[in-house]
Amino acid sequence: MKRLIGFVAVPALILTAGGLSNPALAQTWPTKPIRIVIAQAPGSATDVISRVVANQLSASLGQPIVIDARPGAGGMLGTEVAARSVPDGYTLFMANNSTHGSNPAVYAKLP
């Protein structure tokens, strides 16, 4: 057993000492406002929950958070907006039963 432990530990030390595994340099995030897309109307339960979450996130991250309500077509409009947004980490989507539960079961083809 001692031979096996030594065999595993030596390559790990070589990789870290040899510079092959450099530490990742973290970027500061967020540097601009964050957008939360919801697929329901303003005043709905999803909207209210999103606003409560946004207030807490804004306080802890130090950036404003914008709620972008895109109701219509059973939640497909807002879902499509979120899916087609730039994948930079500044767009969040608040999903619910209709957007990710019933719509895929009811509609054969979703945008």
C-alpha positions in Angstrom: 0.0 0.0 0.0 2.9 2.4 0.7 4.3 1.8 -2.8 0.9 2.7 -4.4 0.6 6.0 -2.4 4.1 7.1 -3.4 3.4 6.2 -7.0 0.3 8.5 -7.0 1.7 11.4 -5.0 4.9 11.9 -7.0 3.2 12.7 -10.4 0.9 15.1 -8.6 3.9 16.9 -7.1 5.6 17.0 -10.4 2.6 18.5 -12.2 2.1 21.3 -9.6 5.8 22.1 -9.1 6.5 22.0 -12.9 4.1 24.7 -13.7 1.7 22.6 -15.7 -1.3 23.5 -13.5 -1.2 27.2 -13.1 -3.7 28.8 -10.8 -6.7 30.4 -12.6 -6.9 34.2 -12.3 -10.4 35.2 -11.2 -12.1 38.1 -13.0 -14.2 40.4 -11.0 -17.9 39.7 -11.5 -20.3 41.4 -11.9 -19.1 44.6 -13.5 -22.4 45.6 -15.0 -26.1 45.3 -14.2 -27.6 41.8 -14.2 -30.9 41.0 -16.0 -33.4 38.4 -14.8 -35.8 37.4 -17.6 -39.2 36.0 -16.5 -41.7 34.5 -18.8 -44.8 35.6 -16.8 -46.7 38.9 -16.4 -45.7 41.5 -13.9 -47.5 40.9 -10.6 -47.5 37.1 -11.0 -46.0 34.8 -8.4 -42.8 34.3 -10.5 -42.4 38.1 -10.8 -42.8 38.6 -7.1 -40.3 35.9 -6.2 -37.9 37.2 -8.8 -38.0 40.7 -7.3 -37.3 39.4 -3.8 -34.4 37.4 -5.1 -33.2 40.4 -7.1 -33.2 42.6 -4.1 -31.1 40.2 -2.1 -28.7 39.6 -5.0 -28.3 43.3 -5.7 -27.4 43.9 -2.0 -24.8 41.1 -1.9 -23.3 41.7 -5.3 -23.3 45.5 -5.3 -24.8 45.7 -8.8 -28.4 46.7 -9.9 -30.6 43.9 -11.2 -33.2 44.5 -13.8 -36.3 42.4 -14.0 -37.3 41.8 -17.7 -40.9 40.5 -17.9 -41.7 38.9 -21.2 -45.1 37.3 -20.9 -46.9 35.6 -23.8 -47.3 32.3 -25.7 -47.4 30.2 -22.5 -44.0 31.4 -21.4 -42.3 30.6 -24.7 -41.5 34.3 -25.5 -39.5 34.9 -22.3 -37.8 31.5 -22.5 -36.6 32.2 -26.0 -35.3 35.6 -25.0 -33.3 34.1 -22.3 -32.0 31.2 -24.5 -30.9 33.6 -27.2 -29.1 36.0 -24.9 -25.4 36.5 -24.9 -23.8 33.7 -22.7 -21.8 36.2 -20.6 -23.3 35.4 -17.2 -25.3 38.6 -16.9 -28.7 37.2 -17.9 -30.5 34.9 -15.6 -33.9 33.2 -16.2 -36.5 32.5 -13.6 -38.2 29.3 -14.8 -41.4 27.7 -13.5 -43.7 24.7 -14.2 -45.0 26.0 -17.5 -41.7 27.0 -19.1 -39.9 23.8 -18.3 -42.5 21.3 -17.2 -45.7 21.5 -19.2 -44.6 23.3 -22.4 -42.2 20.5 -23.5 -44.9 18.0 -22.9 -47.6 19.9 -24.7 -45.8 21.3 -27.7 -44.0 19.1 -30.2 -41.6 21.8 -31.3 -40.4 24.7 -29.2 -38.3 27.7 -30.4 
